[in-house]
Amino acid sequence: MHNKGFCFEKRSFKLFVFSSILEKGIFNKSTKTFTFPKEINFYISSPVDWILEQIATNIIKSKVVTLGENELQTSSIAIVKRSEIKENSIRINAITPIETHSTFIKPDGKKITHYYTPFEKEFSELIDKNMKKKWTAFYKKDCPYSIKIKPLFKGNRNEKIVYFGTGERKTLIKGWKGHFRLEGETAFLQFALDAGLGSRNSQGFGMIEVV
């Protein structure tokens, strides 16, 4: 899973997504750290049952769970009932930012990354292409479905900027939260709900829920 994942051409997909910590942390400016409550919760989702089973089994067997530089103990694991998709159009909420991008080569040879907004047609087009690749990687056959996404908001208030890493390895990533309209075949919508939308799902981007 870590080294290979589910492959399609030159791409590799982990096919899982997770949320941020649901409880709000208090930021300490002097130490540049967050302080969370004694008990925290978060979601993990995947269309691959054995991934979730393995995670749950390992967590239960482990006396200590390492999260970043923190050692935690598991108090409980709960299975959230899956939303059953019965319509070809659903309203969703992005629990974590949905991110789509393209990388271009400048005349000087340097790479530049453009992050799309939900108001650009490429946003929906790239999400559709990405979902088809994930489907093909998992089911090992061409994807017969398509998906469309439309924002149900205006303006930039739902844009989220996330920084990964430090120093020279620090990366800026732009994504979008908020409510969207998702359209497609029910089986494909269900797959998107389980696997996550857009890129960087295994880094915690693109987790969605039905409103």
C-alpha positions in Angstrom: 0.0 0.0 0.0 2.7 2.5 1.0 5.2 1.8 -1.7 2.9 0.8 -4.6 -0.8 1.5 -4.0 -3.3 1.0 -6.9 -1.6 1.8 -10.2 -3.0 3.3 -13.4 -0.4 4.0 -16.1 2.3 6.1 -14.3 0.0 7.1 -11.4 -0.4 5.4 -8.1 -3.4 5.9 -5.9 -3.7 4.9 -2.2 -7.5 5.0 -2.3 -8.1 6.3 1.2 -8.8 9.7 2.7 -9.0 11.1 6.2 -10.3 14.2 7.9 -8.6 16.8 10.0 -9.0 16.5 13.8 -12.6 17.3 14.4 -12.0 19.2 17.7 -10.6 22.8 17.3 -7.1 23.3 18.5 -5.7 26.4 20.3 -2.7 27.9 18.5 0.3 29.0 20.6 2.2 31.7 18.7 5.3 31.5 20.8 5.8 27.8 20.4 4.0 27.5 17.1 2.0 24.5 18.3 -1.6 23.5 18.6 -3.1 22.4 21.9 -6.1 20.0 21.5 -8.5 18.6 24.1 -7.6 15.4 25.9 -9.8 13.4 23.6 -9.7 13.9 19.8 -11.6 12.3 16.9 -11.2 12.0 13.1 -12.6 10.1 10.2 -10.9 7.6 7.8 -12.7 6.5 4.6 -11.9 4.1 1.7 -13.7 2.1 -1.0 -11.3 -0.8 -0.1 -12.6 -2.7 2.9 -9.3 -4.4 3.8 -7.6 -1.1 4.2 -10.1 0.0 6.9 -10.0 -3.5 8.5 -6.2 -3.5 8.7 -6.1 0.1 10.2 -8.7 -0.9 12.8 -7.0 -4.1 13.7 -3.5 -2.5 14.0 -4.9 0.3 16.2 -6.7 -2.1 18.5 -3.6 -4.3 18.9 -1.3 -1.3 19.5 -1.0 0.0 23.1 0.2 3.3 21.8 -0.7 5.1 18.5 1.8 7.7 17.2 0.3 10.7 15.6 3.1 13.1 14.4 5.3 13.5 17.5 2.4 12.6 19.9 1.8 9.2 21.6 -1.9 8.5 22.0 -4.1 5.7 23.3 -7.2 4.6 21.4 -10.4 4.8 23.4 -12.8 3.6 20.7 -13.3 2.9 17.0 -16.8 3.4 15.6 -18.1 2.4 12.1 -20.1 5.3 10.6 -23.0 4.0 8.5 -22.3 4.6 4.8 -24.7 7.1 3.1 -26.6 5.1 0.4 -26.7 7.1 -2.8 -30.0 6.7 -4.6 -30.0 9.8 -6.8 -27.8 11.1 -9.7 -27.4 14.5 -8.1 -26.4 15.0 -4.5 -25.4 17.9 -2.3 -22.1 17.4 -0.5 -19.9 19.2 2.0 -16.2 19.2 1.8 -14.9 18.1 5.2 -11.4 18.8 4.0 -10.4 21.0 1.1 -10.8 19.7 -2.5 -7.7 20.3 -4.5 -7.1 20.2 -8.2 -4.0 21.5 -10.0 -1.8 21.4 -13.1 1.9 21.7 -13.3 3.5 23.8 -16.2 7.1 24.3 -17.3 8.2 27.9 -17.7 10.5 29.1 -20.4 13.4 29.0 -17.9 12.7 25.3 -17.2 11.2 25.9 -13.7 8.0 24.2 -12.8 4.9 26.2 -11.7 1.8 24.8 -10.2 -1.6 26.3 -10.9 -4.4 25.5 -8.4 -7.9 25.7 -10.0 -10.9 27.3 -8.4 -14.4 25.7 -8.5 -15.4 28.6 -10.9 -13.0 27.3 -13.6 -14.2 24.6 -15.9 -10.9 22.7 -15.4 -11.8 22.1 -11.7 -14.7 19.8 -12.6 -12.9 18.3 -15.7 -9.8 17.3 -13.6 -11.9 15.9 -10.8 -13.8 13.7 -13.4 -10.5 12.5 -15.0 -9.0 11.8 -11.6 -12.0 9.8 -10.4 -12.0 7.7 -13.6 -8.3 6.9 -13.1 -9.0 5.8 -9.5 -11.9 3.6 -10.6 -9.7 2.0 -13.3 -6.8 1.5 -10.9 -9.2 -0.3 -8.4 -11.4 -2.3 -10.7 -8.8 -3.0 -13.4 -11.2 -2.0 -16.2 -12.2 1.1 -18.1 -14.5 3.5 -16.2 -17.9 3.8 -17.9 -19.0 6.7 -15.7 -18.5 10.5 -15.5 -18.9 13.0 -12.7 -19.6 16.8 -12.5 -19.1 19.2 -9.6 -20.5 22.7 -9.1 -20.0 25.1 -6.2 -23.0 26.2 -4.3 -21.3 29.3 -3.0 -19.7 32.5 -4.5 -16.5 34.3 -3.7 -13.3 33.2 -2.1 -14.4 32.7 1.5 -14.2 28.9 1.2 -10.6 28.9 -0.2 -8.2 27.2 2.2 -4.4 27.5 2.0 -2.4 24.7 3.6 1.3 24.5 4.2 3.2 21.2 4.2 6.7 20.7 5.5 9.3 23.3 6.6 12.2 25.3 5.2 13.0 24.5 1.6 10.6 21.5 1.6 7.7 23.8 2.6 4.8 23.5 0.1 1.8 25.7 -0.3 -1.4 23.9 -1.4 -4.7 25.6 -2.2 -8.1 23.8 -1.9 -11.8 24.5 -1.4 -14.3 23.6 1.3 -18.0 24.4 1.4 -21.1 22.9 -0.2 -21.1 21.5 -3.8 -23.5 19.8 -6.2 -22.2 16.5 -7.4 -23.7 14.8 -10.4 -23.1 11.3 -11.9 -24.2 7.7 -11.8 -25.0 6.5 -8.3 -22.2 3.9 -8.3 -19.7 6.5 -9.2 -20.9 9.0 -6.7 -20.7 6.3 -4.0 -17.1 5.6 -5.1 -16.2 9.3 -4.9 -17.8 9.5 -1.4 -15.6 6.6 -0.2 -12.3 7.5 -2.0 -12.4 11.3 -1.8 -12.4 14.0 -4.6 -9.5 15.6 -6.3 -5.8 15.1 -5.6 -3.8 14.4 -2.5 -6.5 12.3 -0.8 -3.9 10.3 1.1 -2.6 13.6 2.5 -6.0 14.4 3.9 -7.6 16.4 1.0 -11.0 15.9 -0.6 -12.9 14.1 2.1 -16.7 14.7 1.5 -20.0 13.9 3.2 -23.6 14.0 1.9 -25.6 16.9 3.2 
